[in-house]
Amino acid sequence: MMAKPPFNRLRFAEPLVDVERRDGGTLVLRSPRALQAYPPHLGHHLRRWAAECPDRIFLAERDLQGGWRSVSYREMLGIVESLAQALLEQGLSAQRPLMVLSENSVDLAAMTLAAMYVGVPVVPVSPAYSLMSQSLAKLRAIAELMAPGMIYVRDEQPYARAIEAIRKPQTALVTSGAALRGATSFASLLGCKPTGAVGHAFDRVNPDDVAKILFTSGSTGEPKGVITTHRMLCANQQSIAQCWPFLEDSPPVIVDWLPWSHAFGANHNFNLILRNGGSLYIDGGKPVPGLIETTVRNLREVSPTIYFNAPRGFDMLLPFLEGDAALRDSVFRRLDLLFYAGAVLPESLWDRLEVVSMRARGERVRIVSSWGSTETTCTATCGHQPIERTGIIGIPAPGVEVMLTPSAAKMELRVRGTVVTPGYWKRPDLTAAAFDAEGFYKIGDAGRLDDPDDPSRGIVFDGRVAEDFKLLSGTWVHCGQVRVSAIAAASPAAQDAVVTGRDRASIGLLVFLNAIAARAIAGDASLTLAQLAQNDQVRAHVARGLQVYNEQHGGSSTRIARFMLMPDLPSIDHGEITDKGYINQRAVSEQRAELIHRLYADPRAADVLLPAVETGSVRLFA
């Protein structure tokens, strides 16, 4: 086997891990490195960089003319202190938090930092709950639970319906656009002159005070408010910095779309820039048709040093990188690291990323991942070693303990440490259920050591414990492994999939299509998803891919017997997917129970397809 080209040189900490082996097969993994000192809250980082590099770009976004509007660290500190004064004058406090509904922007960052600067909790709500939801049920539930003292929106028009649904007479409204009736303009708040009250409030912020309440996707019910303290945010960034010392070699630069209403985009990426004095260019694009082009334009103009994305984002971006040498060179020119999280990166995407890296640089830019959840701030394990394949999520970061304990056919992962939430806002019942007797958070994921004899090689993500199921034969199906391999086999037509077969004789698949790729396969850019699901060329492409998959996975616990192409996208109202594109297997199975019943019914319906190899005519309907 030919050796691969070398990795780019990068200063990682040596991957070290201590292992405690308990009776019954339980393992507890810890970093031998102590977590070093960190400030009481993020405001100290802002003050530091405003003093040390006042003119360095902190944040940048597109202006109305299409150029970049940038804000330096010194400018941001002045804006934050004026806004902090305004929030205090409005009576915001730990009991009257700031709720924000908008997409990422410089103004949103300033409002968020200002609130935390003086101890006012921030409640970032996913824009999808306002803009993509028809019922607004999750948004109403969050507002009722939090009782905000102020709501901030950048552009009020898209949010008018949402604001009307949740605003109370005593709730102030701030907007960066043309003010709605009774709203205060963001610009007017900038006129507030900071007084000694801001400094006093800054000094009183305690590390264990609530910094923000981040809401989980609520895929199995109403969203849960995860208490996130100032200590969690600062400790998390300190642990990342100890794993990635290269961050202190030069200020990081990122171009990022990931939403600040979620832990990945905010607690990890935004705070990484703030902690290390870097520059963040806000990407108004997203990995969806019509917006991925915006991301491409931004990456042509700004060369990142780290590029963060979810697997779905890499899937959408790769065709542009493969076909455009100038874009490829811009992205990889000074790139230190490619980072994915939120889901397992399919092996086919990993291989394609390495190929474009070698075409651009003649070497492989390191690809790593980390693992955690909203409840662990974001990062519990951190990848900081050379990794040759997808699925490895690193080892425990300093200050974190990870337990692997037997659960059915897998090893359940649990987490304890400084970065773990104290619980859910006003839900002691949920808090009690989330932790075991030793105080480990029960995250619901599974993992295993890549090499049991060398734990420093990392933990392999092994899916969700609750997603795995048994066939009628009693054989366990490892849902995550089947899903990732099947998507790769049906690439690029398959964007996502849900594995079925609980208490049935065989495995089935509900396939969600990638509209752009499927239209290219069909040769018709005008087709809707419903039409693509019925298109013979698209059906044949997926069928052939799944047949090749079956040839490599012949056992009953891996072989796919039947599949259906979905005529729509997963529903956010029904909790089938988050706005970042992470699918919930259980929610889809519950919402589409009738479809699953039809998938297994005999005689087979016309939209129930079989994996098949093309032999003259495609055997899809036999």
N, C-alpha and C positions, 0 to 999 in steps of 0.2 A: 504494500500500500504506500503510495507516494506521500511523503511528509508535506504537511501544509506549510504555507509561508508563515513567518514569525508574526507575533503580536506586536503592536506598537508599544514603545517603552512607556511605562506609567508607574508612578510611585504609589503602590498599594502598601498598606500595613501587612506584615506577615500574618497569614491566617492561622490563628491559634484558638484552640478550644479545649476546655476541660470536660470530661465526661464522668458523670456519676451513674453507675449501673445498679439498679435496684432489683429486688426479687420480683419475679413475674414478667421480666422483660422490659420494664420501664427504664428509660434513659432520661437524664437531665443534663443538658448542655449549657455551658457557661463560658463567657470570654474570661481568660485569666487577667485581662487588662482592666484596671479600675477605671471607671468613668471619671474623667478629669473635670475641673471646675467649669461652671457655666454661669452666665448672668441670671439675675432674678426674672427678667422678662425681655422680650424682643426689643423694646425701646432702647435698651442699652446698646444693641448692635447698631441701630440707626444713629444714635449719638456718636458712636465710635467712628463710623465711616464719614459722617458729616464733618468730623474734625480731622481725620487722617487723609481723606481723599475727597474733599468737598465737591470738586467739579466732575468727578467720575459719574458716568451715566448709571443710574439705578434702574429706572424703568423707561421704556419707550413704547409708543403705540402709534398707529397710523392716524394722521389728522385728516380733515375734510378734503384737503388737496391731494391726499395720497402719499405725502411725505411722512417722515418719522418725527413725532413730537417726543422729545426726551426730557426727563426730569433728573437732575443730579441729586446726590445724597444731601447736599446742603439745602437745595430747594425743597426737597421732600420733608426735611426736618422742620423747616419754617411752615410749610403747609400743614403738617401734622399738628404742630403746637397751636396754630390758629384754630384748626378744627376741634382739637381737644378742648380748648376754651369754650367753643360754641356748644359742644356736647354737655359740658358741665353746666353751662348757663341754661340749657334745655332741661336740666334735671335728670339726665341719664345717670344710671348707677348700676350696681350689681343686681338690683331688683327691677330695673327698667332698661333692658339691653337694647342694642342696636340690631335690627334685622335688615339684611341686605338681600335683594332679589336679583341683582343684575349680573350680566356677563363680566368677564375680566376687563378691567380698565385702570388707568392711572388714578382716576377719582375714587374708584372702589378700593384700591390699595390704600389710598390716603385715609379714607373713612375708617377702614379696618384698623390700620396702624394707630390712628388717633384714638379710637375707642380703647384699644388695649393699652395704649400709652398712659391712660388715666384710670385703668381698672374697670372699664365698662365692657361686659361680655359682648361678643359679636355672634350673631346667628346667621351664618351664610346659608341661604336656601337655594337649592338647585333651580336654575332658571326653567328647567323642564317642568317643574311642578306648577309654574305659572303659565308657560307658553305652549307646552305640549299636552297638558292635561285638559280634558273636557270638563271633568267634574270639579276640579280644584280641591278635591277632598283632602289630599295630603297637605296642601298648603294651609287649608283652614285648620287642620289638626295641629300643625306646627305653631301657627299664630295663637291658637287658643292655649296651647301649653306654655308658650313663652311670654305672652302679654308684653310685647315690645313697647318701649317708650318712643322709639323712632323707627321709621322705615326709610331706607334709601333705595332709589332706583336711578340708574343713569339716564335712560331714555324712557320717559313715562308712558308714551303712547302704547307700546306693546304690552305694558303691564297694567293698563287702566282697569281691565276686568279683574285682575288679581288684587289690585289695591282696593277696589270697591268691595271685594269679597271679605277682606280681612281688617281693613282699617277701622279703628275705634275713634270716637271723638277726642279722646285724650292722647292719641298717638300722633306725634309729629311726622310730617312727610318731607323728605328732602330729595330733590331731583337735580341732575346736572343739565337737563334740557329746559325747554320752555315750561315754566312751572304750571302744574295743574292748579285748579282753584283750591286755595287753602294750603298750598305747598310752599316750602321755603327753597330758594335756589341755592345750589352748592356754592356758587360764586359769592353770594352774600355772606356765607359762613367764613369765607377766607378773609373777610374784613375784620374778624374778631381779633383784638390784640391780646396775646397771651399775658396772663397775670401770674402772680405767685401761686395761685390756686392750681395751675397746671403742674408746676414743679412739686408742690406738696403732694398732689395726687400721684404723680410719677413715683415719688419716693415711698408712698404707702402701698404700692402694688406688691402683694405677697406672691412668692412662687407658686403657692398652692391655691391661689385665687383662680376663679374660672376665667379663662381667656376667651374661649368660644364654645359654642354648642354646635357640633357638627351632626347632621342627621344622616343616618344610614338610609339605604334606598327603600327600606320598608317593603321589601318584596313579599313578605309573609304577613303583612298587616300594616298598621300605621307606622310611620317612621319613628325611630327611636333617637332621642337626643343624647349624643355621647358627650359627656363632660370632658373638656380638654383644658387642662390647667397650663399656666405659664411655665411651670416646671417641666411638664411633658414636652412642650414645644422646644424649649432651650436644651433640655437633656437629649432629645432626639437628634438635634443638629450636632451637638457635641459628639455623640456616638458615631454619627456618619463621618464627621471630620477625622476622628481617630482611625476609622477604617480606610478613608480616602485622603491621606495626607497631601496628595497632589493638588487638592483644592487650595492649599495655602501657597503653592508654587507660583500661581498667577491667578488673577480674578476670573472666575468662571463666567461664561457668556452662554445664555440659552435663548432659544426661540421656542415659545411654549404656548400651546392652546389649552392644556388640561385645566379644567375649571377649578376655581378657588373655593367652590362650595364642597369640594371633596378633599380628602386627605392627601392624595397623590399630588395634585396640582398646587395645593396651598401649603400644607404642613411640610411636605418634602421639597418641592421645587422652588416655590416662592421663598420659603424660609432659608433654603440652602443659599440662594443668592444673597439674601439679607445677612446671614451669618458670616459669609465669606467675602463681602464687599464686591459682589459681581454685578453683572448687568443682565436684565431680563427684558427681552423684546416680546411684547404681547402679540401672539399670533391670533388674529381674528378668524382664521380658518378652522376647519374641523375635518376629521376623516369621514366626510360624507360627500356625495356628488354635488358639485356646485360650489363647495367650500374648500375642498382639498386644493383647488387651484390657488386660493389665497395663501395657503401654507407654502406652496411651491414658490410663489412670488416672493414671500418673505425670506425663504431660505436661499433664494438667489442673491439677495441683498445683504444678508447677515450670516456670517459663518459662525456656527456655534462651537463651543469647546466640549459641551456635553449635549446629547440629544435624547430627550425623554419622550416616550410614547407608549401607548397601549398596543398590543398586538394588532388590533384592528387598524390603528393608525399607520403602522409599518406596512400592513397589507395594501392600504390605499396609496401610500407614498412610493412604494418600490417601483411600480411601472414608470414613474417619472424619473427616478434615479437611474433606472436601467436604460432609458432611452434618451437621456439628455446629459451629455458630457459636461456642459457648463454648470448645470445644477449639481451634478455629482461632485465636481471639483470644489464648488462653493461649500457644500455640506461637509466634505471630508478634509478640507484644506488644513484646519487646525483642530480637528475633532480628537478629543482624548478618549471618549467613552460613548457607547450606545447603551441605552438603558431601557428595559421593558419591565412592566409590572401590571398587576391587575388580573392577568390570565397567563397561561402558558403560551409561549411563542411557538407556533408550529415549526417543526424542523425544516420544512421547505422555505419558510421565511428566514430562518437563521442562515441557511445555506446561501440564499440570495443576497442577504446583507453582507456576508463575507465576500461574495463575488464582487459586488459593487465597491466594497472597501478596497479590495486588491486592485481593481481596475483604476480606482482613483489614487491610491497611495502606494501600491506595490507591497502592502502589508495588511494584516488584519487588525482593524480597530477593535479593541476589546468590547465584547458584548456581555453585560452582566444584568442581574436582576436582584431584587430584594423582596422581602415578604413581610406582610403585616396587615393591619386593618385600621379602620377609623379608631377602634378601641385601643390600638397600640400606637397612637399618634400617626404613624404610617409605617415605620421601619422597626421590625423586631429582629430580623436577620438581614445581613448585608453581604452582598457578593463583592469580595475583594481578593479574588485569586483568579489565575488563568482558568477559563472555563471553555471546554471544547464543544459543548452541546447545550441545547435548551433544557429548561426545567429545573436547573440547580439554583436554589434561592439563597445561597450563602450560608453563613454560620451566625450564631448569636452575636449581636453588636455589644460593645461594652455597656454594662448596666442592665443587661437582659438575660434572663434564663428561659430556655425553651425545653419543655418536657415532651417526650415522645412516649405515649403510653398505649398498650394494645387496645384496639377497639374493633371487634369483629375480625375482618381480614386485613385490617390496616393498623397503622400507628397514628393515633390522634395527636395533633400538636396543641400544646397549651403554652401560655406566655405569662411570665411574672417579671416585674421590674419597674423602673422609674417612669418609663414611657407609657405604662398601661393606665387606662382611665380609672378613676375611682368609682365610676358607675354611670347610670343613665339618669337624666334630669327628671326628677319627680317620679321616678319609677323604681322604688326599692325592691319591688317584686322581680322585675327584670334584672336588676343588679345582683340580687341574691342568686338567681338562677344561672348567671353568667360565670360565676367563679366556683372553683372547687374548694375543698376544705383547707388546702394549703395556700389559697390565694392566687392560684394560677387562673388566668382568663381562658375560658373554653371557646376557642375561636371557631371550631367546627371544621378546620382543615386537617388534612392528613399529610404525612411526610415520612421519609425514610433516609437513612444515610446513604450517600452515593457509594461510599466504601466503608463498611463496618469496621475495618481495621485501621482506617485513617479518617477520622471525623473531620479533619481540616479540609477535606475535599468538598464538604458541603452537604446540605440537606437537599433532597430531591422532592419537589412538590408532588403530592400524590392524590390530588383531587379533594373534593369535599366528602367528609365522612357520611353525611346524610344523603348524598346523591347516589352512592353505591347501592345496588340492590341485588337480590337473588332471582335467578330464573326458576321455573317450576322444578327443574332438576336439582335445585339447591346450590347451583354454582354461582359464585359471586361474579358480578359484572362491575369492573372498575370504570365507572362512567367517564371520568375525566380523560383517561388514556384512550378510550374508544373514540371519544368526541374529537380530540385533537388530531389523532391519526386519520379519522374519516374526513375531517375538514381539509387536511393536507392532500388527501387522495383525490378529493373532488375539486381541488383548487383549479382555477380561480373562481369558479361559479359559486361555490359554497362559501358564504360569509360566516355562518354559524350553524350549529346543529344541536338538537336535543336528543339524547339517547333514551329509548323506551324499552320496555320488556319486563318491568317488575311483575313477578308472579305470572309470567307467561313463558312459553316454550322457547322463544327466540328473541334476538335483539332487533329493534326497528330504529328508524331515524327520521326525525322531522328536520328538514333542511331549509334554512333561510338563505335566500339567494343574494349574491352581490350583483346589484342591478347593472352596474357598468360592465362588469365582466360577462354577465349573462347576455346582455344586449350584443356585445361583440361576438359571442359564440353564435347567437341567433342571426346575426347579420342585419339587425334592425334596431336602431337607436330609439325608436318611438314606442317600443313595447312596454307595457306596464308590468308590475310584478306578477299580477294575476295571469297575464298573457304569457309571460316568461315561464311560469310554472307549468303551462300547458304546451310549451314549445318543444317539438321533437328533438331539435338539435341540443337544446339545454338538457332535456331529459337524458338524451344519449350520452352527453358528456359526463354527467354525474353518475350515470349507471356504469359507464366504463371505468371511471375512477374507483368506484366502490367495489367493482369486481376485482380490480387489481389489488385493492386493500384486502379483500377476502382471500385472495390467493396467498397472502402473507400472514393472514390471521384466520386460520381454519377452525380454531376451537369454538365451542358453543358460547364461551364467555366473551368472545371478541367478534365473531362472524356476524355481519349484518344481513338479515334475511329479506327485509323489505324497507322501503323508504317512501316518503312523500315530500314534494316540493311545496313550501308554503307560499300562498298567493299574496302575502302581506308581510309586514315587519312585526317584531315583537312589540307588545303594548306596554307603555310606561304606566298608564293608569292601572293596569292589572298586575303591575310589578314584574312583568316578564323580562324587563331590561332596564338598566339605568341609562342616564343620558351620556355616559361614557362608552356605552355599547357592551357592557358586561351582562351576559344573559343568565337568567335564573332557571335552572333545569326544572326544579320542583314547581315553580309558578307556571311555567309553560305547560307542563304536564297536567296541572290541575285545570288551567283555563282551556286547554284543548283536549280534554278527556274524550269528547265525542270523536274527534279526529283520530285519536289513538285507538279507540274502539274500532273505527273503520279500517285503520291500518292493519289490524289483525283479523278482520272478518273474512269469511269465505262464503260465497265466491268473492274473489278479489275485485274491488272497485277499480274503475278506469284510472283514478288518480293515485292508486297504490302501485308503486313501481318496484322492479326487481333489479338488483345489480346484475349487469350482463355485459359481455364482450360483443362488439359489433362483428357479425358474420354475415356479410351481404346486407341483410336488413337487421335493424336493431331489435333485439328480443326484449322489448319492454312490456309488451301487452299480451304475451303468450300465457 
